[in-house]
Amino acid sequence: MNDETYEKHYGALGKTLDEMLSHDEVERDTLYDAIFLRLDRKPNYASYNDAELKYREVYLLVGEVGNGGFHSYFNNGTGESADIALAGLQEMGADDAAVLLEQALKIFPGGKPPVEDSEKLQEAMEQVDDETIRIWGECSDEFNNQQAEIIRKLAVEYVKLRREEFHLP
């Protein structure tokens, strides 16, 4: 999202996190998106601290699963950071969502996608069978229908609780 589009949609929230969090009347999902989009302006992955990284990866998890389920999450490479997303869900108190992610991860040896080698990840994704698709589908449905809204709420609360750890560019 370019600066002009961001300003059009989220500019009224302010530039700093304190300004953004001061808007009680703002819809939570708007704040949830605005925080991510500001964090996403960081120059590179290494510039995120632990709390920011967990927020980022949880946000990407919710978006990917919402758009195409867990199959999409893992197949598009976003799932490479599933361990960070899982830790984020757990820290945020999204325990039911964490269980769903853990179920979705069980297909992979050691419960983690082989992220160190994209070829191995592709091979693992090619081995996905009908039973895995069914399980991922059930997990995705429950995640989207029952957990995504809860996660967005908990993520914003997480930012509020760990305010001093979030540094928006």
C-alpha positions as CSV (number, residue, x, y, z in Angstrom):
1,M,0.0,0.0,0.0
2,N,1.5,3.3,-1.0
3,D,1.7,6.3,1.3
4,E,-1.2,8.1,-0.4
5,T,-3.6,5.2,-0.1
6,Y,-2.5,4.6,3.5
7,E,-3.2,8.2,4.4
8,K,-6.6,8.1,2.8
9,H,-7.6,5.0,4.8
10,Y,-5.7,5.3,8.0
11,G,-4.2,8.8,8.2
12,A,-6.8,10.1,10.6
13,L,-5.5,7.6,13.2
14,G,-2.2,9.6,13.5
15,K,1.4,8.8,12.9
16,T,2.5,7.4,16.2
17,L,1.3,4.3,18.0
18,D,0.1,6.4,20.9
19,E,-2.0,8.5,18.5
20,M,-3.4,5.4,16.9
21,L,-4.2,3.7,20.2
22,S,-6.0,6.8,21.5
23,H,-8.9,6.4,19.2
24,D,-11.4,4.4,21.2
25,E,-14.1,4.9,18.6
26,V,-12.1,3.4,15.8
27,E,-13.2,-0.1,14.7
28,R,-10.7,-2.6,16.1
29,D,-10.1,-4.2,12.6
30,T,-9.1,-0.8,11.2
31,L,-6.6,-0.4,14.0
32,Y,-5.4,-3.9,13.5
33,D,-4.7,-3.3,9.8
34,A,-3.2,0.1,10.4
35,I,-0.7,-1.2,12.9
36,F,0.4,-3.9,10.5
37,L,0.7,-1.6,7.6
38,R,2.9,0.8,9.5
39,L,5.1,-2.1,10.8
40,D,5.3,-3.3,7.2
41,R,7.1,-0.1,6.3
42,K,10.2,-1.3,8.2
43,P,13.2,-1.7,5.8
44,N,13.7,-5.4,6.3
45,Y,12.8,-8.5,8.4
46,A,15.8,-8.0,10.6
47,S,14.5,-4.6,11.8
48,Y,11.6,-6.2,13.7
49,N,11.9,-6.9,17.3
50,D,10.4,-10.0,18.9
51,A,7.0,-8.5,19.7
52,E,6.7,-6.8,16.3
53,L,7.6,-10.0,14.6
54,K,5.0,-12.0,16.4
55,Y,2.3,-9.4,15.6
56,R,3.4,-9.4,11.9
57,E,3.4,-13.2,11.6
58,V,0.0,-13.6,13.3
59,Y,-1.4,-10.9,11.0
60,L,0.0,-12.8,7.9
61,L,-1.4,-16.1,9.3
62,V,-4.9,-14.6,9.7
63,G,-4.8,-13.1,6.2
64,E,-3.5,-16.2,4.4
65,V,-5.8,-18.6,6.1
66,G,-8.7,-16.2,5.5
67,N,-7.9,-16.0,1.8
68,G,-7.1,-19.6,1.1
69,G,-6.9,-21.7,4.2
70,F,-3.9,-23.5,5.7
71,H,-3.0,-25.0,2.4
72,S,-2.5,-21.5,1.0
73,Y,-0.6,-20.4,4.1
74,F,1.9,-23.2,3.7
75,N,2.0,-23.3,-0.1
76,N,2.6,-19.6,-0.5
77,G,5.6,-19.6,1.8
78,T,4.0,-17.5,4.5
79,G,4.0,-20.6,6.7
80,E,7.8,-20.6,6.8
81,S,7.4,-18.5,9.9
82,A,4.7,-20.7,11.5
83,D,6.8,-21.1,14.6
84,I,6.8,-17.4,15.2
85,A,3.1,-17.1,14.4
86,L,2.4,-20.0,16.9
87,A,4.5,-18.2,19.6
88,G,2.6,-15.0,18.9
89,L,-0.8,-16.7,19.2
90,Q,0.2,-18.2,22.5
91,E,1.5,-14.9,23.9
92,M,-1.6,-13.1,22.8
93,G,-3.8,-15.7,24.5
94,A,-5.3,-17.1,21.3
95,D,-5.0,-20.7,22.6
96,D,-7.7,-22.2,20.5
97,A,-6.2,-20.7,17.3
98,A,-2.8,-22.0,18.4
99,V,-4.2,-25.5,18.7
100,L,-5.6,-25.2,15.2
101,L,-2.2,-24.1,13.8
102,E,-0.5,-27.0,15.7
103,Q,-3.0,-29.4,14.1
104,A,-2.3,-28.0,10.6
105,L,1.5,-28.3,11.3
106,K,1.3,-32.0,12.1
107,I,1.6,-33.0,8.5
108,F,5.2,-31.9,8.5
109,P,8.1,-33.9,10.0
110,G,8.7,-32.5,13.4
111,G,5.6,-30.3,13.2
112,K,7.3,-27.6,11.1
113,P,7.5,-26.9,7.4
114,P,11.0,-27.6,6.0
115,V,11.7,-23.9,5.5
116,E,15.5,-24.2,5.2
117,D,15.0,-25.7,1.8
118,S,12.3,-24.5,-0.6
119,E,12.6,-27.6,-2.7
120,K,11.9,-29.8,0.3
121,L,8.9,-27.6,1.2
122,Q,7.6,-28.0,-2.4
123,E,8.1,-31.8,-2.1
124,A,6.2,-31.8,1.2
125,M,3.3,-29.8,-0.3
126,E,3.2,-32.2,-3.3
127,Q,2.8,-35.1,-0.8
128,V,-0.3,-33.5,0.7
129,D,-3.1,-36.1,0.5
130,D,-6.9,-35.9,0.6
131,E,-6.9,-36.6,4.4
132,T,-4.6,-33.7,5.0
133,I,-6.7,-31.4,2.7
134,R,-9.7,-32.4,4.8
135,I,-8.0,-31.7,8.1
136,W,-6.6,-28.4,6.8
137,G,-10.1,-27.5,5.5
138,E,-11.7,-28.2,8.9
139,C,-9.0,-26.3,10.7
140,S,-9.3,-23.4,8.2
141,D,-13.1,-23.3,8.6
142,E,-12.9,-23.2,12.4
143,F,-10.0,-20.7,12.3
144,N,-11.9,-18.3,10.0
145,N,-15.4,-18.7,11.5
146,Q,-14.5,-18.7,15.2
147,Q,-10.9,-17.6,15.8
148,A,-9.9,-14.8,13.3
149,E,-12.1,-12.1,15.0
150,I,-10.8,-13.1,18.4
151,I,-7.2,-13.0,17.2
152,R,-7.7,-9.5,15.8
153,K,-9.0,-8.3,19.2
154,L,-6.2,-10.1,21.1
155,A,-3.5,-8.7,18.7
156,V,-4.6,-5.1,19.3
157,E,-4.6,-5.8,23.1
158,Y,-1.2,-7.3,22.7
159,V,0.1,-4.1,21.2
160,K,-1.4,-2.1,24.0
161,L,0.1,-4.3,26.6
162,R,3.5,-4.3,25.0
163,R,3.3,-0.7,23.7
164,E,6.9,0.2,24.6
165,E,8.2,-2.7,22.3
166,F,6.4,-1.4,19.2
167,H,8.3,1.1,17.1
168,L,6.5,2.2,14.0
169,P,8.4,3.8,11.1
